[in-house]
């Protein structure tokens, strides 16, 4: 046995553990900030939520003892909405019915306030029915009503936003419009020597009702508007976690790392492949895996009864997400090694889920979350899948933007992966197994040759040791290509070799 250099003391333990403690604490501080900061109080961050206002009211005339008065309740309601609106939170768009329908269809609006064409006529009928004898003799007029629509396909919180607006509108009708209409009705009643009954008074104090309805409810088999977010999470994980699995298995089968299964560890000869060739093999496996996983996800969706989408669109878009994320994840691992696993976790999951817009819409997230989400694959996957599931694969509902951004990620991953691996190879930093382990404390003796091996030394092309700066670039240990070694030869790690069981 050779001296490993480990003392087992507290100082050594603290030195070895400090990095792990810092990484774990840093990761979970970031997790806490992202997941709690983005969901604790969405209303406080609400801004620029788009809502359409459609005023189709034709107006009406009310005969009073002092003359005819034109009444346009729709214009009054619209003016009140614009005047009392909190423009930092809600962006009202006064549009025609066609524009509102188009905006709801492509997800541009969270909802719409629709003022019907006969609103003023119904209000006039209500005033006259309460004040005149003819109104008493006739059938009571249908109450005047305004429709507030929310789009459940845009966001899970759209109903909450529009219900809050409906409550504020109802209170405004009661406080501002009610007293005015009651005064008009009393004036008409006094002209005919009548009084207004208690029931009519109550009706006039609350003259316009509001119906809150869902515009284009969710398709059959879907009752959760967050379904596209969870589907997006599946395909993101397929790209990110799939890359981790593919990288580990291929590295083990190519001999770069041991393949451990329970108590067994398999060490094989290092394959004579460069970094770029190894990375290319991993990319190819990801390309093969992507359509298989996409097909399995569609099969599960079919089994559980999800409907309302084009399966082909779901298939090719899911492939795009998996390939884009997988290509980038492999490139990151190729660039920084095992640390790439943590970086991938942060980039694709920790930063991705809270900024996706699936649980909390981007209009109700902190600005920093929105900035991160605009370039996040998770957010793009959510937008694309939401468009396919809920908006008939509309390019304008987010699918077009998602395709361009994810395509950019795929291209960037390809270019970065090729550039980094080629640079490492030109620097002589090839992936090979080191013949002997270097003790933790510094130098040791090569048992086969008797030569000293320093902590910064490197095994040369024929097993020779190059101490000091030889083979190093920027402080890294450079290991040159090693020819395939036989049993127990330098350059090979053999499980049965007693030298490697210390």
Secondary structure, 3 states (H helix, E strand, C coil): CCCCCCCCCHHHHHHHHHHHHHHHHHHHHHHHHHHHHCCCCHHHHCCCEEEEEEECCCCEEEEECCEEEEECHHHHHHHHHHHHCCCCCEEEEECCHHHHHHHHHCCCCCEEEEECCCHHHHHHHHHHHHHCHHHHHCCCCCCEEEEEEECCCCCCCHHHHHHHHHHHHHHHHHHHHHHHHHHHHHHHHHHCCCCCCHHHHHHHHCCEEEEEEECCCCCCCCCCCCHHHHHHHHHHHHHHHHHHHHHHHHHHHCCCCCEEECCEEECCCCCCCCHHHHHHHHHHHHHHHHHHHHHHHHHHHHHHCCCCCCHHHHHHHHHHHHHHHHHHHHHHHHHHCCHHHHHHHHHHHHHHHHCCCCCCCHHHCCHHHHHHHCCCHHHHHHHHHHHHHHCCCCHHHCHHHHHHHHHHHHHHHHHHHHHHHHHHHHCCCCCCCCCCCCCCCCCEECCCCCCEECCCCEECCCCCEECCCCCCECCECCCCCCCCCCCCCCCCCCCCCHHHCC
